[in-house]
Amino acid sequence: MIDVRCICAIGHRGQLGLNGQLPWEGNTNPLFVEDVTRFFALTMGHVLIAGPKTVASVPAFAFEDRTIDVIRSHEDPEAVLARYPGRRVFVGGGIAVWNVYARYIQNWDITRLPYDGEADRWFDPAWLVGGAFRAP
Ligand SMILES: NC(=O)c1ccc[n+]([C@@H]2O[C@H](COP(=O)([O-])OP(=O)(O)OC[C@H]3O[C@@H](n4cnc5c(N)ncnc54)[C@H](OP(=O)(O)O)[C@@H]3O)[C@@H](O)[C@H]2O)c1
């Protein structure tokens, strides 16, 4: 069975993204910096699958010590997950990806950050309670 997880960070009202980046991008408050550091620590050595915009926002260093794959809408989600037998797979978003893959995620690690500004991408709580399927 594939261990399918998600780590994400949201603002006070579920803000996830803005202009292709994190809404709080560039904020040097230690809480924001530590959250990004923690994301890379927990995903190290594992697999990160995400849509093209999310992967484009991943810094170059992160490709060195984890498997990062762009996934596309024409791909069957179970076939995608089946590429990684025995691995821990983090589903990294964005929105349309979580809409489809949420049902396979056994562990959600969501940090609420002290951000209450603009966003153009939002967390959907329905992802947490949708029908659960066992990954292949
Ligand atoms: N706060 C956080 O923790 C967090 C985490 C991740 C992302 N974000 C933010 O979210 C934003 C990027 O997300 P996004 O939603 O705009 O774009 P995205 O990452 O490109 O994800 C959406 C795209 O994934 C592709 N996709 C792959 N498999 C799919 C499937 N089975 N069904 C449907 N679509 C699928 C589709 O592109 P095609 O149709 O072209 O294949 C879709 O348009 C950025 O602002 C980023 O910073 C935030």
Backbone and ligand atoms as CSV (ligand in chain L), in Angstrom:
chain,resi,resn,atom,element,x,y,z
A,1,MET,N,N,0.829,-1.200,0.000
A,1,MET,CA,C,0.000,0.000,0.000
A,1,MET,C,C,0.868,1.256,0.000
A,2,ILE,N,N,0.465,2.258,-0.715
A,2,ILE,CA,C,1.245,3.496,-0.796
A,2,ILE,C,C,0.794,4.443,0.317
A,3,ASP,N,N,1.767,5.036,0.959
A,3,ASP,CA,C,1.504,5.954,2.064
A,3,ASP,C,C,1.288,7.348,1.452
A,4,VAL,N,N,0.044,7.803,1.410
A,4,VAL,CA,C,-0.268,9.056,0.718
A,4,VAL,C,C,-0.617,10.138,1.735
A,5,ARG,N,N,0.103,11.230,1.666
A,5,ARG,CA,C,-0.034,12.292,2.671
A,5,ARG,C,C,-0.112,13.671,2.035
A,6,CYS,N,N,-0.454,14.645,2.859
A,6,CYS,CA,C,-0.421,16.034,2.408
A,6,CYS,C,C,0.110,16.911,3.529
A,7,ILE,N,N,0.989,17.834,3.181
A,7,ILE,CA,C,1.383,18.890,4.120
A,7,ILE,C,C,1.046,20.208,3.443
A,8,CYS,N,N,0.254,21.031,4.094
A,8,CYS,CA,C,0.003,22.348,3.512
A,8,CYS,C,C,-0.116,23.379,4.626
A,9,ALA,N,N,-0.059,24.626,4.230
A,9,ALA,CA,C,-0.181,25.720,5.187
A,9,ALA,C,C,-1.252,26.675,4.678
A,10,ILE,N,N,-2.065,27.152,5.610
A,10,ILE,CA,C,-3.168,28.037,5.222
A,10,ILE,C,C,-3.179,29.281,6.113
A,11,GLY,N,N,-3.799,30.335,5.596
A,11,GLY,CA,C,-3.998,31.545,6.393
A,11,GLY,C,C,-5.233,31.387,7.274
A,12,HIS,N,N,-5.587,32.444,7.980
A,12,HIS,CA,C,-6.705,32.385,8.921
A,12,HIS,C,C,-8.018,31.930,8.292
A,13,ARG,N,N,-8.212,32.298,7.015
A,13,ARG,CA,C,-9.485,31.948,6.370
A,13,ARG,C,C,-9.307,30.880,5.296
A,14,GLY,N,N,-8.197,30.168,5.346
A,14,GLY,CA,C,-7.977,29.090,4.374
A,14,GLY,C,C,-7.198,29.532,3.147
A,15,GLN,N,N,-6.564,30.706,3.222
A,15,GLN,CA,C,-5.766,31.174,2.085
A,15,GLN,C,C,-4.616,30.195,1.817
A,16,LEU,N,N,-4.468,29.835,0.525
A,16,LEU,CA,C,-3.421,28.868,0.132
A,16,LEU,C,C,-2.394,29.467,-0.828
A,17,GLY,N,N,-2.866,30.276,-1.772
A,17,GLY,CA,C,-1.967,30.768,-2.810
A,17,GLY,C,C,-2.353,32.151,-3.294
A,18,LEU,N,N,-1.361,32.822,-3.906
A,18,LEU,CA,C,-1.604,34.154,-4.499
A,18,LEU,C,C,-0.581,34.366,-5.615
A,19,ASN,N,N,-1.069,34.632,-6.818
A,19,ASN,CA,C,-0.189,34.902,-7.964
A,19,ASN,C,C,0.870,33.807,-8.165
A,20,GLY,N,N,0.465,32.553,-7.986
A,20,GLY,CA,C,1.380,31.446,-8.232
A,20,GLY,C,C,2.379,31.181,-7.112
A,21,GLN,N,N,2.244,31.908,-6.012
A,21,GLN,CA,C,3.171,31.715,-4.887
A,21,GLN,C,C,2.364,31.543,-3.603
A,22,LEU,N,N,3.083,31.301,-2.504
A,22,LEU,CA,C,2.403,31.326,-1.211
A,22,LEU,C,C,1.976,32.769,-0.943
A,23,PRO,N,N,0.809,32.984,-0.354
A,23,PRO,CA,C,0.348,34.361,-0.133
A,23,PRO,C,C,1.316,35.167,0.729
A,24,TRP,N,N,2.058,34.473,1.602
A,24,TRP,CA,C,2.982,35.137,2.535
A,24,TRP,C,C,4.422,35.066,2.053
A,25,GLU,N,N,4.590,34.784,0.739
A,25,GLU,CA,C,5.941,34.666,0.157
A,25,GLU,C,C,6.788,35.886,0.527
A,26,GLY,N,N,8.003,35.637,0.970
A,26,GLY,CA,C,8.908,36.748,1.287
A,26,GLY,C,C,8.780,37.264,2.700
A,27,ASN,N,N,7.769,36.797,3.434
A,27,ASN,CA,C,7.604,37.233,4.827
A,27,ASN,C,C,8.690,36.548,5.670
A,28,THR,N,N,9.502,37.347,6.354
A,28,THR,CA,C,10.632,36.776,7.091
A,28,THR,C,C,10.305,36.474,8.552
A,29,ASN,N,N,9.049,36.653,8.938
A,29,ASN,CA,C,8.619,36.248,10.282
A,29,ASN,C,C,9.024,34.775,10.480
A,30,PRO,N,N,9.701,34.453,11.604
A,30,PRO,CA,C,10.176,33.076,11.803
A,30,PRO,C,C,9.087,32.014,11.665
A,31,LEU,N,N,7.848,32.331,11.983
A,31,LEU,CA,C,6.781,31.328,11.861
A,31,LEU,C,C,6.612,30.863,10.412
A,32,PHE,N,N,6.725,31.814,9.468
A,32,PHE,CA,C,6.571,31.472,8.051
A,32,PHE,C,C,7.813,30.733,7.553
A,33,VAL,N,N,8.967,31.221,7.966
A,33,VAL,CA,C,10.223,30.601,7.523
A,33,VAL,C,C,10.313,29.166,8.056
A,34,GLU,N,N,9.969,28.986,9.348
A,34,GLU,CA,C,10.037,27.645,9.952
A,34,GLU,C,C,9.049,26.688,9.286
A,35,ASP,N,N,7.912,27.211,8.852
A,35,ASP,CA,C,6.932,26.338,8.214
A,35,ASP,C,C,7.480,25.771,6.905
A,36,VAL,N,N,8.135,26.609,6.124
A,36,VAL,CA,C,8.707,26.143,4.853
A,36,VAL,C,C,9.844,25.160,5.131
A,37,THR,N,N,10.678,25.469,6.122
A,37,THR,CA,C,11.792,24.572,6.495
A,37,THR,C,C,11.247,23.207,6.899
A,38,ARG,N,N,10.180,23.221,7.686
A,38,ARG,CA,C,9.563,21.973,8.147
A,38,ARG,C,C,9.029,21.169,6.963
A,39,PHE,N,N,8.417,21.848,5.995
A,39,PHE,CA,C,7.898,21.156,4.808
A,39,PHE,C,C,9.029,20.392,4.110
A,40,PHE,N,N,10.163,21.063,3.926
A,40,PHE,CA,C,11.251,20.397,3.213
A,40,PHE,C,C,11.891,19.303,4.072
A,41,ALA,N,N,11.893,19.463,5.388
A,41,ALA,CA,C,12.442,18.406,6.257
A,41,ALA,C,C,11.562,17.155,6.193
A,42,LEU,N,N,10.262,17.332,6.258
A,42,LEU,CA,C,9.351,16.180,6.306
A,42,LEU,C,C,9.203,15.476,4.956
A,43,THR,N,N,9.468,16.184,3.866
A,43,THR,CA,C,9.321,15.557,2.544
A,43,THR,C,C,10.653,15.006,2.022
A,44,MET,N,N,11.745,15.270,2.736
A,44,MET,CA,C,13.065,14.829,2.271
A,44,MET,C,C,13.099,13.311,2.096
A,45,GLY,N,N,13.599,12.868,0.948
A,45,GLY,CA,C,13.725,11.435,0.669
A,45,GLY,C,C,12.445,10.801,0.160
A,46,HIS,N,N,11.381,11.555,0.139
A,46,HIS,CA,C,10.086,11.004,-0.277
A,46,HIS,C,C,9.699,11.534,-1.666
A,47,VAL,N,N,8.439,11.321,-2.018
A,47,VAL,CA,C,7.940,11.731,-3.337
A,47,VAL,C,C,6.984,12.906,-3.155
A,48,LEU,N,N,7.127,13.910,-3.993
A,48,LEU,CA,C,6.186,15.036,-4.005
A,48,LEU,C,C,5.586,15.103,-5.402
A,49,ILE,N,N,4.265,14.922,-5.491
A,49,ILE,CA,C,3.585,15.077,-6.781
A,49,ILE,C,C,2.701,16.307,-6.697
A,50,ALA,N,N,2.686,17.096,-7.767
A,50,ALA,CA,C,1.904,18.335,-7.742
A,50,ALA,C,C,1.666,18.813,-9.169
A,51,GLY,N,N,0.717,19.712,-9.294
A,51,GLY,CA,C,0.399,20.317,-10.585
A,51,GLY,C,C,1.524,21.219,-11.056
A,52,PRO,N,N,1.467,21.625,-12.350
A,52,PRO,CA,C,2.575,22.365,-12.944
A,52,PRO,C,C,2.906,23.690,-12.249
A,53,LYS,N,N,1.898,24.425,-11.789
A,53,LYS,CA,C,2.205,25.732,-11.165
A,53,LYS,C,C,2.876,25.540,-9.817
A,54,THR,N,N,2.392,24.556,-9.059
A,54,THR,CA,C,3.008,24.309,-7.746
A,54,THR,C,C,4.452,23.846,-7.915
A,55,VAL,N,N,4.694,22.923,-8.851
A,55,VAL,CA,C,6.073,22.452,-9.046
A,55,VAL,C,C,6.968,23.610,-9.515
A,56,ALA,N,N,6.416,24.507,-10.339
A,56,ALA,CA,C,7.217,25.656,-10.806
A,56,ALA,C,C,7.642,26.564,-9.656
A,57,SER,N,N,6.919,26.503,-8.542
A,57,SER,CA,C,7.243,27.373,-7.409
A,57,SER,C,C,8.204,26.702,-6.415
A,58,VAL,N,N,8.598,25.455,-6.696
A,58,VAL,CA,C,9.511,24.739,-5.789
A,58,VAL,C,C,10.951,25.174,-6.084
A,59,PRO,N,N,11.724,25.555,-5.055
A,59,PRO,CA,C,13.105,25.994,-5.301
A,59,PRO,C,C,13.995,24.850,-5.801
A,60,ALA,N,N,15.015,25.203,-6.573
A,60,ALA,CA,C,15.874,24.213,-7.233
A,60,ALA,C,C,16.491,23.218,-6.252
A,61,PHE,N,N,16.913,23.681,-5.069
A,61,PHE,CA,C,17.600,22.781,-4.135
A,61,PHE,C,C,16.732,21.575,-3.745
A,62,ALA,N,N,15.404,21.761,-3.761
A,62,ALA,CA,C,14.499,20.716,-3.278
A,62,ALA,C,C,14.456,19.505,-4.205
A,63,PHE,N,N,14.896,19.674,-5.455
A,63,PHE,CA,C,14.885,18.556,-6.404
A,63,PHE,C,C,16.023,17.578,-6.121
A,64,GLU,N,N,16.989,17.994,-5.301
A,64,GLU,CA,C,18.166,17.149,-5.058
A,64,GLU,C,C,17.892,16.002,-4.102
A,65,ASP,N,N,17.023,16.202,-3.113
A,65,ASP,CA,C,16.881,15.165,-2.090
A,65,ASP,C,C,15.454,14.684,-1.898
A,66,ARG,N,N,14.662,14.778,-2.930
A,66,ARG,CA,C,13.332,14.161,-2.968
A,66,ARG,C,C,12.946,13.971,-4.422
A,67,THR,N,N,12.005,13.060,-4.684
A,67,THR,CA,C,11.504,12.844,-6.046
A,67,THR,C,C,10.351,13.816,-6.255
A,68,ILE,N,N,10.456,14.679,-7.262
A,68,ILE,CA,C,9.378,15.641,-7.515
A,68,ILE,C,C,8.861,15.413,-8.927
A,69,ASP,N,N,7.567,15.130,-9.032
A,69,ASP,CA,C,6.976,14.883,-10.349
A,69,ASP,C,C,5.776,15.790,-10.585
A,70,VAL,N,N,5.735,16.333,-11.799
A,70,VAL,CA,C,4.557,17.103,-12.228
A,70,VAL,C,C,3.490,16.111,-12.651
A,71,ILE,N,N,2.292,16.271,-12.140
A,71,ILE,CA,C,1.187,15.426,-12.577
A,71,ILE,C,C,0.204,16.275,-13.379
A,72,ARG,N,N,-0.494,15.619,-14.318
A,72,ARG,CA,C,-1.370,16.341,-15.241
A,72,ARG,C,C,-2.785,15.780,-15.190
A,73,SER,N,N,-3.734,16.600,-15.658
A,73,SER,CA,C,-5.145,16.237,-15.514
A,73,SER,C,C,-5.554,15.031,-16.359
A,74,HIS,N,N,-4.795,14.719,-17.417
A,74,HIS,CA,C,-5.182,13.561,-18.240
A,74,HIS,C,C,-4.758,12.243,-17.598
A,75,GLU,N,N,-3.991,12.303,-16.503
A,75,GLU,CA,C,-3.485,11.069,-15.901
A,75,GLU,C,C,-4.482,10.499,-14.893
A,76,ASP,N,N,-4.548,9.157,-14.894
A,76,ASP,CA,C,-5.423,8.474,-13.941
A,76,ASP,C,C,-4.757,8.508,-12.560
A,77,PRO,N,N,-5.430,9.027,-11.531
A,77,PRO,CA,C,-4.775,9.176,-10.229
A,77,PRO,C,C,-4.251,7.864,-9.651
A,78,GLU,N,N,-4.968,6.783,-9.846
A,78,GLU,CA,C,-4.490,5.505,-9.291
A,78,GLU,C,C,-3.248,5.023,-10.037
A,79,ALA,N,N,-3.196,5.295,-11.336
A,79,ALA,CA,C,-1.997,4.929,-12.109
A,79,ALA,C,C,-0.817,5.795,-11.663
A,80,VAL,N,N,-1.078,7.050,-11.365
A,80,VAL,CA,C,-0.006,7.939,-10.881
A,80,VAL,C,C,0.543,7.404,-9.565
A,81,LEU,N,N,-0.329,7.106,-8.614
A,81,LEU,CA,C,0.124,6.646,-7.295
A,81,LEU,C,C,0.833,5.293,-7.393
A,82,ALA,N,N,0.380,4.465,-8.335
A,82,ALA,CA,C,0.979,3.126,-8.488
A,82,ALA,C,C,2.422,3.179,-8.989
A,83,ARG,N,N,2.885,4.373,-9.424
A,83,ARG,CA,C,4.280,4.501,-9.869
A,83,ARG,C,C,5.268,4.455,-8.708
A,84,TYR,N,N,4.730,4.569,-7.473
A,84,TYR,CA,C,5.627,4.731,-6.318
A,84,TYR,C,C,5.401,3.665,-5.251
A,85,PRO,N,N,5.494,2.374,-5.617
A,85,PRO,CA,C,5.261,1.328,-4.617
A,85,PRO,C,C,6.256,1.434,-3.465
A,86,GLY,N,N,5.744,1.313,-2.252
A,86,GLY,CA,C,6.608,1.334,-1.070
A,86,GLY,C,C,7.099,2.708,-0.665
A,87,ARG,N,N,6.714,3.742,-1.403
A,87,ARG,CA,C,7.201,5.092,-1.089
A,87,ARG,C,C,6.149,5.873,-0.307
A,88,ARG,N,N,6.599,6.907,0.356
A,88,ARG,CA,C,5.682,7.883,0.968
A,88,ARG,C,C,5.479,8.998,-0.049
A,89,VAL,N,N,4.221,9.227,-0.427
A,89,VAL,CA,C,3.912,10.203,-1.477
A,89,VAL,C,C,3.155,11.384,-0.874
A,90,PHE,N,N,3.693,12.575,-1.045
A,90,PHE,CA,C,3.006,13.785,-0.610
A,90,PHE,C,C,2.307,14.408,-1.820
A,91,VAL,N,N,1.009,14.643,-1.689
A,91,VAL,CA,C,0.240,15.290,-2.753
A,91,VAL,C,C,0.288,16.798,-2.469
A,92,GLY,N,N,1.015,17.505,-3.319
A,92,GLY,CA,C,1.364,18.903,-3.022
A,92,GLY,C,C,0.435,19.948,-3.599
A,93,GLY,N,N,-0.711,19.577,-4.154
A,93,GLY,CA,C,-1.621,20.565,-4.716
A,93,GLY,C,C,-1.371,20.747,-6.212
A,94,GLY,N,N,-1.942,21.758,-6.860
A,94,GLY,CA,C,-2.843,22.753,-6.270
A,94,GLY,C,C,-4.277,22.269,-6.159
A,95,ILE,N,N,-5.181,23.202,-6.386
A,95,ILE,CA,C,-6.585,22.993,-6.054
A,95,ILE,C,C,-7.187,21.797,-6.810
A,96,ALA,N,N,-7.049,21.798,-8.137
A,96,ALA,CA,C,-7.661,20.723,-8.934
A,96,ALA,C,C,-7.049,19.368,-8.584
A,97,VAL,N,N,-5.786,19.380,-8.181
A,97,VAL,CA,C,-5.118,18.131,-7.784
A,97,VAL,C,C,-5.729,17.617,-6.487
A,98,TRP,N,N,-5.861,18.476,-5.486
A,98,TRP,CA,C,-6.442,18.023,-4.221
A,98,TRP,C,C,-7.906,17.618,-4.416
A,99,ASN,N,N,-8.624,18.299,-5.342
A,99,ASN,CA,C,-10.014,17.897,-5.611
A,99,ASN,C,C,-10.093,16.414,-5.989
A,100,VAL,N,N,-9.091,15.934,-6.709
A,100,VAL,CA,C,-9.104,14.557,-7.200
A,100,VAL,C,C,-8.402,13.587,-6.244
A,101,TYR,N,N,-7.267,14.030,-5.667
A,101,TYR,CA,C,-6.439,13.104,-4.872
A,101,TYR,C,C,-6.787,13.088,-3.388
A,102,ALA,N,N,-7.628,14.010,-2.915
A,102,ALA,CA,C,-7.928,14.092,-1.477
A,102,ALA,C,C,-8.413,12.760,-0.931
A,103,ARG,N,N,-9.185,12.046,-1.716
A,103,ARG,CA,C,-9.770,10.783,-1.242
A,103,ARG,C,C,-8.720,9.715,-0.947
A,104,TYR,N,N,-7.506,9.892,-1.495
A,104,TYR,CA,C,-6.452,8.889,-1.267
A,104,TYR,C,C,-5.536,9.271,-0.100
A,105,ILE,N,N,-5.705,10.480,0.437
A,105,ILE,CA,C,-4.777,10.992,1.457
A,105,ILE,C,C,-5.192,10.492,2.840
A,106,GLN,N,N,-4.246,9.788,3.479
A,106,GLN,CA,C,-4.534,9.224,4.811
A,106,GLN,C,C,-4.137,10.182,5.918
A,107,ASN,N,N,-3.227,11.097,5.630
A,107,ASN,CA,C,-2.709,11.968,6.675
A,107,ASN,C,C,-2.629,13.400,6.154
A,108,TRP,N,N,-3.359,14.293,6.824
A,108,TRP,CA,C,-3.319,15.716,6.467
A,108,TRP,C,C,-2.560,16.459,7.562
A,109,ASP,N,N,-1.553,17.199,7.180
A,109,ASP,CA,C,-0.752,17.981,8.112
A,109,ASP,C,C,-0.944,19.444,7.692
A,110,ILE,N,N,-1.834,20.122,8.411
A,110,ILE,CA,C,-2.223,21.483,8.010
A,110,ILE,C,C,-1.794,22.476,9.087
A,111,THR,N,N,-0.987,23.445,8.705
A,111,THR,CA,C,-0.569,24.487,9.648
A,111,THR,C,C,-1.340,25.766,9.342
A,112,ARG,N,N,-1.915,26.337,10.379
A,112,ARG,CA,C,-2.584,27.634,10.192
A,112,ARG,C,C,-1.590,28.724,10.566
A,113,LEU,N,N,-1.298,29.584,9.615
A,113,LEU,CA,C,-0.315,30.655,9.825
A,113,LEU,C,C,-1.025,31.987,10.079
A,114,PRO,N,N,-0.345,32.913,10.753
A,114,PRO,CA,C,-0.968,34.201,11.084
A,114,PRO,C,C,-1.002,35.145,9.876
A,115,TYR,N,N,-1.791,34.756,8.865
A,115,TYR,CA,C,-1.920,35.547,7.633
A,115,TYR,C,C,-3.404,35.785,7.400
A,116,ASP,N,N,-3.779,37.039,7.176
A,116,ASP,CA,C,-5.199,37.297,6.900
A,116,ASP,C,C,-5.392,38.221,5.708
A,117,GLY,N,N,-4.469,38.103,4.737
A,117,GLY,CA,C,-4.543,38.959,3.552
A,117,GLY,C,C,-5.181,38.276,2.361
A,118,GLU,N,N,-4.841,38.823,1.203
A,118,GLU,CA,C,-5.412,38.370,-0.071
A,118,GLU,C,C,-5.015,36.935,-0.427
A,119,ALA,N,N,-5.825,36.322,-1.293
A,119,ALA,CA,C,-5.476,35.017,-1.855
A,119,ALA,C,C,-6.284,34.808,-3.131
A,120,ASP,N,N,-5.780,33.948,-4.006
A,120,ASP,CA,C,-6.580,33.534,-5.169
A,120,ASP,C,C,-6.724,32.007,-5.221
A,121,ARG,N,N,-6.178,31.346,-4.200
A,121,ARG,CA,C,-6.347,29.895,-4.053
A,121,ARG,C,C,-6.701,29.637,-2.589
A,122,TRP,N,N,-7.721,28.768,-2.388
A,122,TRP,CA,C,-8.282,28.573,-1.045
A,122,TRP,C,C,-8.362,27.100,-0.692
A,123,PHE,N,N,-8.127,26.781,0.574
A,123,PHE,CA,C,-8.298,25.417,1.080
A,123,PHE,C,C,-9.784,25.083,1.120
A,124,ASP,N,N,-10.129,23.863,0.725
A,124,ASP,CA,C,-11.528,23.432,0.761
A,124,ASP,C,C,-11.676,22.344,1.833
A,125,PRO,N,N,-12.374,22.630,2.952
A,125,PRO,CA,C,-12.503,21.637,4.026
A,125,PRO,C,C,-13.165,20.341,3.564
A,126,ALA,N,N,-13.888,20.383,2.454
A,126,ALA,CA,C,-14.524,19.164,1.937
A,126,ALA,C,C,-13.474,18.114,1.570
A,127,TRP,N,N,-12.239,18.548,1.309
A,127,TRP,CA,C,-11.184,17.572,0.990
A,127,TRP,C,C,-10.993,16.574,2.140
A,128,LEU,N,N,-11.211,17.049,3.382
A,128,LEU,CA,C,-10.932,16.211,4.549
A,128,LEU,C,C,-12.001,15.153,4.792
A,129,VAL,N,N,-13.187,15.359,4.284
A,129,VAL,CA,C,-14.297,14.461,4.624
A,129,VAL,C,C,-14.913,13.768,3.407
A,130,GLY,N,N,-14.239,13.907,2.245
A,130,GLY,CA,C,-14.729,13.214,1.053
A,130,GLY,C,C,-14.545,11.717,1.226
A,131,GLY,N,N,-15.177,10.936,0.404
A,131,GLY,CA,C,-15.056,9.473,0.480
A,131,GLY,C,C,-13.606,9.044,0.454
A,132,ALA,N,N,-13.270,8.088,1.283
A,132,ALA,CA,C,-11.885,7.631,1.362
A,132,ALA,C,C,-11.697,6.361,0.541
A,133,PHE,N,N,-10.627,6.333,-0.227
A,133,PHE,CA,C,-10.282,5.163,-1.029
A,133,PHE,C,C,-8.885,4.731,-0.643
A,134,ARG,N,N,-8.644,3.460,-0.681
A,134,ARG,CA,C,-7.302,2.963,-0.405
A,134,ARG,C,C,-6.457,3.118,-1.679
A,135,ALA,N,N,-5.274,3.696,-1.497
A,135,ALA,CA,C,-4.396,3.835,-2.662
A,135,ALA,C,C,-3.970,2.449,-3.132
A,136,PRO,N,N,-3.704,2.295,-4.436
A,136,PRO,CA,C,-3.363,0.966,-4.960
A,136,PRO,C,C,-2.070,0.438,-4.347
L,1,LIG,N1,N,-0.196,26.963,0.964
L,1,LIG,C1,C,0.209,25.772,0.528
L,1,LIG,O1,O,0.534,24.872,1.322
L,1,LIG,C2,C,0.254,25.520,-0.950
L,1,LIG,C3,C,0.559,24.241,-1.428
L,1,LIG,C4,C,0.561,24.038,-2.815
L,1,LIG,C5,C,0.280,25.073,-3.678
L,1,LIG,N2,N,0.006,26.306,-3.151
L,1,LIG,C6,C,-0.289,27.434,-4.030
L,1,LIG,O2,O,-1.270,27.067,-5.000
L,1,LIG,C7,C,-1.019,27.754,-6.233
L,1,LIG,C8,C,-0.792,26.761,-7.355
L,1,LIG,O3,O,-1.889,25.895,-7.463
L,1,LIG,P1,P,-2.889,25.901,-8.705
L,1,LIG,O4,O,-4.127,25.203,-8.304
L,1,LIG,O5,O,-3.003,27.292,-9.210
L,1,LIG,O6,O,-2.115,25.116,-9.875
L,1,LIG,P2,P,-1.320,23.727,-10.056
L,1,LIG,O7,O,-0.317,23.529,-8.987
L,1,LIG,O8,O,-0.809,23.764,-11.456
L,1,LIG,O9,O,-2.416,22.573,-9.897
L,1,LIG,C9,C,-3.564,22.511,-10.727
L,1,LIG,C10,C,-3.260,21.814,-12.038
L,1,LIG,O10,O,-2.831,20.477,-11.811
L,1,LIG,C11,C,-3.063,19.715,-12.997
L,1,LIG,N3,N,-3.596,18.389,-12.606
L,1,LIG,C12,C,-2.837,17.297,-12.348
L,1,LIG,N4,N,-3.569,16.220,-12.079
L,1,LIG,C13,C,-4.852,16.610,-12.140
L,1,LIG,C14,C,-6.081,15.920,-12.012
L,1,LIG,N5,N,-6.143,14.582,-11.755
L,1,LIG,N6,N,-7.235,16.614,-12.157
L,1,LIG,C15,C,-7.206,17.935,-12.414
L,1,LIG,N7,N,-6.060,18.651,-12.596
L,1,LIG,C16,C,-4.889,17.985,-12.460
L,1,LIG,C17,C,-4.002,20.538,-13.874
L,1,LIG,O11,O,-3.202,21.082,-14.926
L,1,LIG,P3,P,-3.300,20.471,-16.454
L,1,LIG,O12,O,-4.758,20.423,-16.804
L,1,LIG,O13,O,-2.515,21.470,-17.235
L,1,LIG,O14,O,-2.659,19.109,-16.407
L,1,LIG,C18,C,-4.455,21.651,-12.939
L,1,LIG,O15,O,-4.763,22.848,-13.615
L,1,LIG,C19,C,0.218,28.603,-5.978
L,1,LIG,O16,O,-0.176,29.902,-5.579
L,1,LIG,C20,C,0.915,27.865,-4.852
L,1,LIG,O17,O,1.777,28.703,-4.100
L,1,LIG,C21,C,-0.009,26.534,-1.817
